[in-house]
């Protein structure tokens, strides 16, 4: 396994829609292992493939560090599709490994249903709410080229402009490897 530098705001790949995985082969399994190791080393709870420079429709989640989710199992979602979102939404502060040190309130659906392939290429459908729904939606956004600044009001985005510029220019402190 390997820790891979994380792509950060301004890196082109974060704005591209990822490509579907055609086959879960040894390379994809190794990518997933590396993604988990990278995410955990950076103290994250979710990581999308394009956040480590891979143009693949995959993300990993491990909520065990979150209170109330200590017994949850890590998840791998390959080629995910959001099939339903609740009308009710919740605003909560989010961070992102690709936006070091930046935090912003983001409104997201309170509950979702998602369809995806697992590592055995079996289709899974789950319903999620609360933190799990939020993290899934956040990582799913990465796969379609969206990030936190795309989910906040224009006035908030203006307030974040200085921080976003610092991130693009790599003018911030971060305790995990990022791209050059």
Order of alpha helices (4+ residues) and beta strands (2+ residues): alpha-beta-beta-beta-beta-beta-beta-beta-alpha-alpha
